Amino acid sequence: MKRCPHAARKSFGSSSIGNGSRLGGQLTFSRHARLGLLHCRSYASVSAAEFQFGQPVHETHPHLLRPGELTPGITALEYAQRRSKLASRLPRNGIAVVAASDTKYRSGAVFYEFHQDSNFFYLTGFNEPEAVAVIGRTADDDDHTFHLYVRPKDPKAEQWDGARSGLQAATDVFNADETGDINNIQALLSPVVASASEVYTDIPVNVTTTSTFARFFSNASSKAEGFAKILASSKVQPLKPVINDVRVLKSDAEISNMRKAGQASGRAYTEAMRRSWTREKDLAAFLDYQFKVQGCDTSAYVPVIAGGKNALSIHYCRNDDILRSVPMSTLSGPVIDGAYCLRDGQLVLVDAGGQYGNYITDITRTFPASSTFTTAQADIYNAVLSVQRTCVALCRGSANLSLDKLHDIAETRLTEQLQGLGFDMSGNALAALFPHHLGHYIGLDIHDTPGYSRKEPLKAGQCVTIEPGIYVPDDERWPKHFRGIGVRIEDSVAVQEEHPYVLTTEAVKEVVDIEALRS
């Protein structure tokens, strides 16, 4: 019998991992224990609340995490099940190697807010930089292995940058079978890769960075001691297609997180529609604040707050214009003649959403900057809304429709609606008026599981956006009273077998409801 590699380390008490793993809200023995190796461990019970970690755990943040949860809404058991599901798709003795995100710097020592690599987070729940996960399928298909290499505890570094979870937590909290100091990654990873039948990874080998962690995965070093050298004699396969197949179907817990984000974000939209707005940036700031007040962790992406013709740019995010006419004397800051384009009766298109537990929501609403839609605005708006309702209703497994097929339906319906409003829809008219796809997959990312085909029929458990839009350029090809109008209506939807589950219903979208809020 091999010697247990975790002998004589301290364990965290309470509901943390000690003599067993914190899976599903209760203490269950780890794989080592189930294999009869528990006798080689000796522990001194220490409360996890006395330790500091690089992210919240239940013992230190019971207001954020329930017992058994590793991240908000997601248990340690579910993370283990995800790794097992991935491993089952690998060949025998195959491994998947996934790296955490690195810290990115704005300038000098000023860093951007850290955002974890989505695949790494999905498989580990570990939310620190400079870490590597290796998940393997065993030769006998009986189980999977999980190695997690992380930064060690470092009091000096932690004085500046905050707590690190460290090596002990990698096994005791995050349930790794093996761990090690990320600074020794070459020595740790080389034998693991060498013994694997195939290596599945998407880690680039030409990264240029100042960190030791990312230089290891770069082939730019003159010492040639990076990840590329380790992989040189291995059979390497792309991980993306395999992990996409696992991630695209959401668990009940994932959908619950997305519903929380959608509900909070929808309420923020409704609060915003109750108020009068002068500047795009004020509305952007209000939504960011409201997302958090309503229960989200942060904003999911840079918002689009597009007044008037700014809405004709799909990803307009300068958010620095005026939404409605006001006396120039009331505007704070320097005002230069001609710098502002003041318009009465324009629409504002808002594409924004919050995130909860790293899961996002994606919403777009369009509403008048004043109190009511003009007749032309209402005509375009109701055309888009009618198509959106039709497509949302078809987001069910029993419909056997893909996102591409739904897009085709949206194009047909929009063409009919616009022809009824007097548009000449010959030639490339629709491509000019509706230049983007109807929807995309969502989850941990705004455009989740990148590369997963939109030609595949939607299945229960997938989550998508439905976002038709019409953007009328200001030129003579189009009816004059519609020129310059941009409307998009978007909801986040969880596909179920017999009916859709709209995750963002709190954001009102009927004309009568919007005008009631705006009055």
NUKOL-891376 format. One record per residue (C-alpha): y, z, x; residue in three letters; residue number from 1; chain. Coordinates in steps of 0.2 Angstrom, whole numbers, plus 5000, padded with zeros to 4 digits. Example, Ala and Ser with C-alpha at 12.3 -4.5 7.8 and 13.67 -1.06 7.14 Angstrom:
2
     c2     c3     c1     r     k   c
   4978   5039   5062   ALA     1   A
   4995   5036   5068   SER     2   A
//
This chain:
519
     c2     c3     c1     r     k   c
   5000   5000   5000   MET     1   A
   5017   4995   5007   LYS     2   A
   5030   5009   5010   ARG     3   A
   5043   5010   4997   CYS     4   A
   5059   5004   5004   PRO     5   A
   5070   5016   4994   HIS     6   A
   5062   5032   5000   ALA     7   A
   5073   5047   5003   ALA     8   A
   5089   5041   4994   ARG     9   A
   5099   5051   4982   LYS    10   A
   5098   5046   4964   SER    11   A
   5112   5046   4951   PHE    12   A
   5108   5059   4937   GLY    13   A
   5112   5058   4918   SER    14   A
   5108   5041   4911   SER    15   A
   5110   5032   4927   SER    16   A
   5096   5025   4937   ILE    17   A
   5087   5038   4947   GLY    18   A
   5068   5040   4946   ASN    19   A
   5069   5025   4934   GLY    20   A
   5080   5011   4929   SER    21   A
   5093   5012   4915   ARG    22   A
   5087   4998   4904   LEU    23   A
   5091   4997   4885   GLY    24   A
   5099   5014   4884   GLY    25   A
   5085   5024   4890   GLN    26   A
   5077   5029   4906   LEU    27   A
   5062   5017   4910   THR    28   A
   5053   5016   4927   PHE    29   A
   5057   5002   4939   SER    30   A
   5045   4989   4944   ARG    31   A
   5041   5000   4959   HIS    32   A
   5036   5014   4948   ALA    33   A
   5025   5003   4937   ARG    34   A
   5016   4997   4953   LEU    35   A
   5012   5015   4957   GLY    36   A
   5025   5017   4971   LEU    37   A
   5036   5030   4963   LEU    38   A
   5027   5044   4973   HIS    39   A
   5035   5038   4989   CYS    40   A
   5053   5042   4983   ARG    41   A
   5061   5058   4985   SER    42   A
   5077   5062   4976   TYR    43   A
   5091   5074   4975   ALA    44   A
   5099   5074   4958   SER    45   A
   5117   5070   4958   VAL    46   A
   5128   5066   4943   SER    47   A
   5134   5048   4943   ALA    48   A
   5151   5055   4936   ALA    49   A
   5154   5062   4953   GLU    50   A
   5153   5045   4962   PHE    51   A
   5166   5031   4962   GLN    52   A
   5160   5013   4958   PHE    53   A
   5168   4996   4960   GLY    54   A
   5167   4994   4941   GLN    55   A
   5166   5005   4926   PRO    56   A
   5149   5013   4922   VAL    57   A
   5145   5024   4907   HIS    58   A
   5146   5040   4916   GLU    59   A
   5163   5037   4923   THR    60   A
   5170   5026   4908   HIS    61   A
   5161   5032   4892   PRO    62   A
   5176   5025   4882   HIS    63   A
   5171   5008   4888   LEU    64   A
   5152   5008   4890   LEU    65   A
   5138   5015   4879   ARG    66   A
   5123   5022   4887   PRO    67   A
   5112   5009   4894   GLY    68   A
   5126   4996   4895   GLU    69   A
   5130   4988   4912   LEU    70   A
   5145   4979   4906   THR    71   A
   5153   4980   4889   PRO    72   A
   5141   4976   4876   GLY    73   A
   5127   4970   4888   ILE    74   A
   5113   4982   4893   THR    75   A
   5105   4983   4910   ALA    76   A
   5089   4977   4901   LEU    77   A
   5097   4961   4895   GLU    78   A
   5102   4957   4913   TYR    79   A
   5084   4960   4918   ALA    80   A
   5078   4948   4904   GLN    81   A
   5090   4935   4910   ARG    82   A
   5084   4936   4928   ARG    83   A
   5066   4935   4921   SER    84   A
   5070   4920   4910   LYS    85   A
   5078   4911   4925   LEU    86   A
   5063   4915   4936   ALA    87   A
   5051   4908   4924   SER    88   A
   5059   4891   4926   ARG    89   A
   5057   4891   4945   LEU    90   A
   5042   4885   4954   PRO    91   A
   5030   4898   4961   ARG    92   A
   5038   4906   4976   ASN    93   A
   5054   4897   4972   GLY    94   A
   5071   4907   4973   ILE    95   A
   5088   4905   4966   ALA    96   A
   5103   4910   4977   VAL    97   A
   5119   4914   4968   VAL    98   A
   5135   4920   4977   ALA    99   A
   5149   4931   4970   ALA   100   A
   5167   4924   4969   SER   101   A
   5177   4928   4985   ASP   102   A
   5194   4936   4984   THR   103   A
   5208   4923   4983   LYS   104   A
   5225   4925   4990   TYR   105   A
   5242   4920   4983   ARG   106   A
   5251   4923   5000   SER   107   A
   5248   4934   5014   GLY   108   A
   5239   4950   5008   ALA   109   A
   5244   4947   4990   VAL   110   A
   5229   4942   4980   PHE   111   A
   5225   4934   4963   TYR   112   A
   5217   4944   4950   GLU   113   A
   5198   4944   4954   PHE   114   A
   5187   4934   4942   HIS   115   A
   5168   4934   4945   GLN   116   A
   5158   4918   4947   ASP   117   A
   5150   4916   4929   SER   118   A
   5133   4912   4934   ASN   119   A
   5132   4927   4946   PHE   120   A
   5140   4939   4933   PHE   121   A
   5127   4932   4920   TYR   122   A
   5113   4937   4931   LEU   123   A
   5118   4953   4938   THR   124   A
   5133   4961   4929   GLY   125   A
   5140   4965   4946   PHE   126   A
   5159   4962   4946   ASN   127   A
   5164   4964   4965   GLU   128   A
   5167   4950   4978   PRO   129   A
   5157   4946   4993   GLU   130   A
   5139   4948   4986   ALA   131   A
   5124   4937   4985   VAL   132   A
   5109   4938   4972   ALA   133   A
   5092   4931   4976   VAL   134   A
   5081   4929   4961   ILE   135   A
   5063   4924   4964   GLY   136   A
   5047   4919   4955   ARG   137   A
   5032   4928   4962   THR   138   A
   5016   4918   4967   ALA   139   A
   5006   4926   4953   ASP   140   A
   5019   4923   4940   ASP   141   A
   5017   4941   4935   ASP   142   A
   5036   4946   4938   ASP   143   A
   5052   4941   4947   HIS   144   A
   5060   4948   4962   THR   145   A
   5079   4953   4963   PHE   146   A
   5088   4955   4979   HIS   147   A
   5107   4960   4979   LEU   148   A
   5117   4960   4995   TYR   149   A
   5134   4969   4993   VAL   150   A
   5148   4977   5003   ARG   151   A
   5144   4994   5009   PRO   152   A
   5155   5009   5005   LYS   153   A
   5170   5010   5017   ASP   154   A
   5182   5024   5014   PRO   155   A
   5196   5015   5024   LYS   156   A
   5194   4999   5014   ALA   157   A
   5193   5008   4998   GLU   158   A
   5209   5018   5001   GLN   159   A
   5218   5001   5000   TRP   160   A
   5207   4990   4988   ASP   161   A
   5199   5003   4977   GLY   162   A
   5181   5009   4976   ALA   163   A
   5166   4999   4980   ARG   164   A
   5149   5002   4972   SER   165   A
   5139   5001   4988   GLY   166   A
   5121   4998   4993   LEU   167   A
   5114   5013   4984   GLN   168   A
   5121   5007   4967   ALA   169   A
   5114   4990   4970   ALA   170   A
   5097   4997   4967   THR   171   A
   5100   5013   4957   ASP   172   A
   5113   5005   4945   VAL   173   A
   5111   4986   4945   PHE   174   A
   5092   4987   4947   ASN   175   A
   5089   4977   4963   ALA   176   A
   5072   4978   4971   ASP   177   A
   5080   4975   4988   GLU   178   A
   5098   4977   4994   THR   179   A
   5107   4975   5011   GLY   180   A
   5124   4975   5019   ASP   181   A
   5133   4958   5015   ILE   182   A
   5139   4958   5033   ASN   183   A
   5121   4956   5039   ASN   184   A
   5118   4942   5027   ILE   185   A
   5111   4929   5039   GLN   186   A
   5098   4941   5045   ALA   187   A
   5094   4947   5027   LEU   188   A
   5093   4930   5019   LEU   189   A
   5085   4919   5033   SER   190   A
   5067   4926   5030   PRO   191   A
   5069   4925   5011   VAL   192   A
   5074   4907   5012   VAL   193   A
   5061   4903   5025   ALA   194   A
   5047   4910   5014   SER   195   A
   5052   4901   4998   ALA   196   A
   5044   4885   4991   SER   197   A
   5060   4879   4985   GLU   198   A
   5078   4885   4985   VAL   199   A
   5089   4883   4969   TYR   200   A
   5108   4885   4973   THR   201   A
   5125   4878   4970   ASP   202   A
   5133   4887   4984   ILE   203   A
   5144   4874   4993   PRO   204   A
   5142   4873   5012   VAL   205   A
   5159   4867   5017   ASN   206   A
   5170   4881   5011   VAL   207   A
   5185   4886   5022   THR   208   A
   5191   4903   5020   THR   209   A
   5197   4918   5031   THR   210   A
   5183   4930   5025   SER   211   A
   5167   4933   5034   THR   212   A
   5158   4932   5018   PHE   213   A
   5163   4915   5014   ALA   214   A
   5163   4908   5032   ARG   215   A
   5144   4912   5032   PHE   216   A
   5142   4900   5017   PHE   217   A
   5152   4887   5026   SER   218   A
   5146   4874   5038   ASN   219   A
   5163   4872   5046   ALA   220   A
   5160   4886   5059   SER   221   A
   5157   4880   5077   SER   222   A
   5143   4893   5078   LYS   223   A
   5134   4884   5065   ALA   224   A
   5127   4900   5058   GLU   225   A
   5131   4897   5040   GLY   226   A
   5121   4895   5024   PHE   227   A
   5119   4876   5028   ALA   228   A
   5109   4880   5044   LYS   229   A
   5098   4892   5035   ILE   230   A
   5094   4879   5022   LEU   231   A
   5091   4865   5034   ALA   232   A
   5072   4866   5033   SER   233   A
   5071   4871   5015   SER   234   A
   5068   4860   4999   LYS   235   A
   5085   4863   4990   VAL   236   A
   5087   4859   4972   GLN   237   A
   5103   4861   4961   PRO   238   A
   5104   4877   4951   LEU   239   A
   5116   4871   4938   LYS   240   A
   5104   4862   4926   PRO   241   A
   5092   4877   4926   VAL   242   A
   5104   4890   4924   ILE   243   A
   5113   4880   4910   ASN   244   A
   5097   4879   4900   ASP   245   A
   5097   4898   4901   VAL   246   A
   5115   4902   4897   ARG   247   A
   5118   4889   4883   VAL   248   A
   5109   4900   4871   LEU   249   A
   5118   4916   4867   LYS   250   A
   5110   4932   4863   SER   251   A
   5115   4943   4849   ASP   252   A
   5125   4954   4861   ALA   253   A
   5134   4939   4868   GLU   254   A
   5139   4933   4851   ILE   255   A
   5145   4951   4847   SER   256   A
   5156   4951   4862   ASN   257   A
   5163   4934   4857   MET   258   A
   5166   4940   4839   ARG   259   A
   5176   4955   4846   LYS   260   A
   5186   4944   4856   ALA   261   A
   5189   4932   4842   GLY   262   A
   5193   4945   4829   GLN   263   A
   5206   4953   4841   ALA   264   A
   5213   4937   4846   SER   265   A
   5214   4931   4828   GLY   266   A
   5223   4947   4823   ARG   267   A
   5236   4944   4837   ALA   268   A
   5239   4926   4830   TYR   269   A
   5242   4933   4813   THR   270   A
   5254   4946   4820   GLU   271   A
   5263   4932   4829   ALA   272   A
   5265   4922   4814   MET   273   A
   5274   4936   4805   ARG   274   A
   5289   4935   4817   ARG   275   A
   5303   4924   4822   SER   276   A
   5302   4916   4839   TRP   277   A
   5316   4908   4849   THR   278   A
   5307   4905   4866   ARG   279   A
   5290   4899   4870   GLU   280   A
   5288   4912   4884   LYS   281   A
   5292   4926   4872   ASP   282   A
   5278   4921   4861   LEU   283   A
   5266   4919   4876   ALA   284   A
   5271   4937   4881   ALA   285   A
   5268   4944   4864   PHE   286   A
   5251   4936   4862   LEU   287   A
   5245   4942   4879   ASP   288   A
   5251   4960   4874   TYR   289   A
   5243   4959   4857   GLN   290   A
   5226   4953   4863   PHE   291   A
   5225   4969   4874   LYS   292   A
   5232   4980   4860   VAL   293   A
   5219   4973   4848   GLN   294   A
   5205   4976   4859   GLY   295   A
   5203   4962   4872   CYS   296   A
   5202   4966   4891   ASP   297   A
   5215   4952   4895   THR   298   A
   5219   4934   4891   SER   299   A
   5205   4921   4893   ALA   300   A
   5216   4907   4900   TYR   301   A
   5234   4901   4903   VAL   302   A
   5240   4899   4885   PRO   303   A
   5248   4883   4878   VAL   304   A
   5264   4888   4868   ILE   305   A
   5271   4871   4864   ALA   306   A
   5286   4868   4853   GLY   307   A
   5290   4851   4846   GLY   308   A
   5286   4836   4856   LYS   309   A
   5279   4848   4870   ASN   310   A
   5263   4848   4859   ALA   311   A
   5260   4830   4863   LEU   312   A
   5254   4836   4880   SER   313   A
   5237   4843   4877   ILE   314   A
   5238   4856   4891   HIS   315   A
   5256   4859   4891   TYR   316   A
   5258   4877   4899   CYS   317   A
   5275   4878   4906   ARG   318   A
   5280   4888   4891   ASN   319   A
   5299   4888   4896   ASP   320   A
   5307   4879   4881   ASP   321   A
   5316   4884   4866   ILE   322   A
   5307   4885   4849   LEU   323   A
   5322   4885   4837   ARG   324   A
   5340   4884   4836   SER   325   A
   5350   4899   4841   VAL   326   A
   5368   4902   4847   PRO   327   A
   5368   4899   4866   MET   328   A
   5377   4916   4868   SER   329   A
   5362   4925   4862   THR   330   A
   5350   4918   4876   LEU   331   A
   5348   4929   4891   SER   332   A
   5348   4922   4909   GLY   333   A
   5358   4907   4915   PRO   334   A
   5361   4893   4903   VAL   335   A
   5365   4876   4909   ILE   336   A
   5373   4863   4898   ASP   337   A
   5359   4851   4892   GLY   338   A
   5345   4862   4899   ALA   339   A
   5339   4866   4882   TYR   340   A
   5333   4855   4868   CYS   341   A
   5337   4864   4852   LEU   342   A
   5328   4858   4836   ARG   343   A
   5327   4864   4819   ASP   344   A
   5311   4862   4809   GLY   345   A
   5299   4859   4823   GLN   346   A
   5281   4865   4824   LEU   347   A
   5274   4876   4838   VAL   348   A
   5256   4873   4844   LEU   349   A
   5248   4888   4851   VAL   350   A
   5232   4887   4861   ASP   351   A
   5227   4905   4867   ALA   352   A
   5214   4918   4867   GLY   353   A
   5208   4934   4873   GLY   354   A
   5192   4939   4882   GLN   355   A
   5181   4954   4880   TYR   356   A
   5167   4960   4893   GLY   357   A
   5171   4943   4902   ASN   358   A
   5167   4933   4886   TYR   359   A
   5181   4922   4879   ILE   360   A
   5187   4916   4863   THR   361   A
   5197   4899   4861   ASP   362   A
   5209   4897   4846   ILE   363   A
   5223   4884   4842   THR   364   A
   5235   4886   4828   ARG   365   A
   5250   4876   4823   THR   366   A
   5264   4883   4813   PHE   367   A
   5282   4880   4809   PRO   368   A
   5295   4888   4820   ALA   369   A
   5305   4891   4804   SER   370   A
   5297   4897   4788   SER   371   A
   5290   4881   4780   THR   372   A
   5281   4864   4785   PHE   373   A
   5291   4849   4781   THR   374   A
   5282   4836   4770   THR   375   A
   5277   4825   4785   ALA   376   A
   5271   4840   4795   GLN   377   A
   5261   4846   4780   ALA   378   A
   5253   4829   4778   ASP   379   A
   5247   4828   4796   ILE   380   A
   5242   4847   4796   TYR   381   A
   5231   4845   4781   ASN   382   A
   5223   4829   4787   ALA   383   A
   5218   4839   4803   VAL   384   A
   5213   4854   4793   LEU   385   A
   5202   4844   4781   SER   386   A
   5192   4836   4796   VAL   387   A
   5191   4853   4805   GLN   388   A
   5183   4861   4789   ARG   389   A
   5171   4847   4788   THR   390   A
   5165   4848   4806   CYS   391   A
   5164   4867   4806   VAL   392   A
   5153   4867   4791   ALA   393   A
   5141   4855   4801   LEU   394   A
   5139   4868   4815   CYS   395   A
   5122   4873   4810   ARG   396   A
   5105   4870   4818   GLY   397   A
   5098   4862   4801   SER   398   A
   5111   4848   4802   ALA   399   A
   5103   4842   4818   ASN   400   A
   5120   4835   4825   LEU   401   A
   5126   4836   4843   SER   402   A
   5144   4839   4848   LEU   403   A
   5145   4820   4851   ASP   404   A
   5139   4816   4834   LYS   405   A
   5152   4828   4826   LEU   406   A
   5165   4820   4837   HIS   407   A
   5160   4803   4829   ASP   408   A
   5162   4811   4812   ILE   409   A
   5179   4818   4816   ALA   410   A
   5185   4801   4822   GLU   411   A
   5179   4793   4806   THR   412   A
   5187   4806   4795   ARG   413   A
   5204   4806   4805   LEU   414   A
   5205   4787   4804   THR   415   A
   5203   4788   4785   GLU   416   A
   5216   4802   4783   GLN   417   A
   5229   4793   4794   LEU   418   A
   5226   4776   4785   GLN   419   A
   5230   4786   4769   GLY   420   A
   5246   4792   4777   LEU   421   A
   5252   4774   4781   GLY   422   A
   5246   4773   4799   PHE   423   A
   5240   4756   4806   ASP   424   A
   5224   4761   4814   MET   425   A
   5219   4745   4822   SER   426   A
   5215   4743   4840   GLY   427   A
   5215   4759   4850   ASN   428   A
   5226   4768   4838   ALA   429   A
   5214   4783   4836   LEU   430   A
   5212   4785   4855   ALA   431   A
   5231   4786   4856   ALA   432   A
   5232   4799   4842   LEU   433   A
   5216   4809   4846   PHE   434   A
   5213   4808   4865   PRO   435   A
   5201   4822   4868   HIS   436   A
   5184   4827   4862   HIS   437   A
   5181   4837   4846   LEU   438   A
   5174   4852   4855   GLY   439   A
   5165   4860   4870   HIS   440   A
   5153   4875   4873   TYR   441   A
   5160   4892   4876   ILE   442   A
   5154   4909   4882   GLY   443   A
   5158   4917   4899   LEU   444   A
   5169   4902   4902   ASP   445   A
   5181   4892   4892   ILE   446   A
   5171   4876   4896   HIS   447   A
   5154   4885   4897   ASP   448   A
   5139   4878   4905   THR   449   A
   5148   4864   4913   PRO   450   A
   5137   4848   4914   GLY   451   A
   5127   4853   4899   TYR   452   A
   5126   4837   4888   SER   453   A
   5136   4836   4872   ARG   454   A
   5123   4823   4866   LYS   455   A
   5110   4837   4863   GLU   456   A
   5108   4843   4845   PRO   457   A
   5116   4860   4842   LEU   458   A
   5104   4874   4841   LYS   459   A
   5106   4892   4834   ALA   460   A
   5113   4903   4847   GLY   461   A
   5125   4890   4855   GLN   462   A
   5143   4893   4853   CYS   463   A
   5156   4879   4853   VAL   464   A
   5174   4875   4848   THR   465   A
   5179   4863   4834   ILE   466   A
   5197   4857   4838   GLU   467   A
   5202   4841   4830   PRO   468   A
   5220   4836   4833   GLY   469   A
   5233   4822   4830   ILE   470   A
   5248   4819   4842   TYR   471   A
   5260   4806   4837   VAL   472   A
   5270   4798   4851   PRO   473   A
   5288   4794   4848   ASP   474   A
   5287   4775   4848   ASP   475   A
   5289   4762   4835   GLU   476   A
   5270   4759   4833   ARG   477   A
   5269   4774   4821   TRP   478   A
   5278   4779   4805   PRO   479   A
   5295   4786   4809   LYS   480   A
   5294   4802   4800   HIS   481   A
   5278   4807   4809   PHE   482   A
   5284   4803   4827   ARG   483   A
   5284   4818   4839   GLY   484   A
   5272   4829   4828   ILE   485   A
   5258   4837   4837   GLY   486   A
   5245   4847   4827   VAL   487   A
   5228   4854   4833   ARG   488   A
   5217   4867   4824   ILE   489   A
   5203   4876   4834   GLU   490   A
   5191   4889   4830   ASP   491   A
   5176   4896   4840   SER   492   A
   5160   4895   4831   VAL   493   A
   5142   4902   4834   ALA   494   A
   5129   4890   4828   VAL   495   A
   5116   4897   4816   GLN   496   A
   5101   4888   4808   GLU   497   A
   5108   4887   4790   GLU   498   A
   5127   4890   4792   HIS   499   A
   5140   4892   4805   PRO   500   A
   5147   4909   4810   TYR   501   A
   5166   4907   4813   VAL   502   A
   5171   4920   4826   LEU   503   A
   5190   4918   4824   THR   504   A
   5193   4919   4805   THR   505   A
   5207   4932   4807   GLU   506   A
   5218   4918   4813   ALA   507   A
   5225   4911   4797   VAL   508   A
   5226   4892   4795   LYS   509   A
   5229   4887   4777   GLU   510   A
   5247   4881   4774   VAL   511   A
   5250   4893   4760   VAL   512   A
   5245   4908   4771   ASP   513   A
   5255   4902   4786   ILE   514   A
   5270   4900   4775   GLU   515   A
   5268   4917   4767   ALA   516   A
   5268   4925   4785   LEU   517   A
   5283   4914   4791   ARG   518   A
   5294   4918   4776   SER   519   A
//
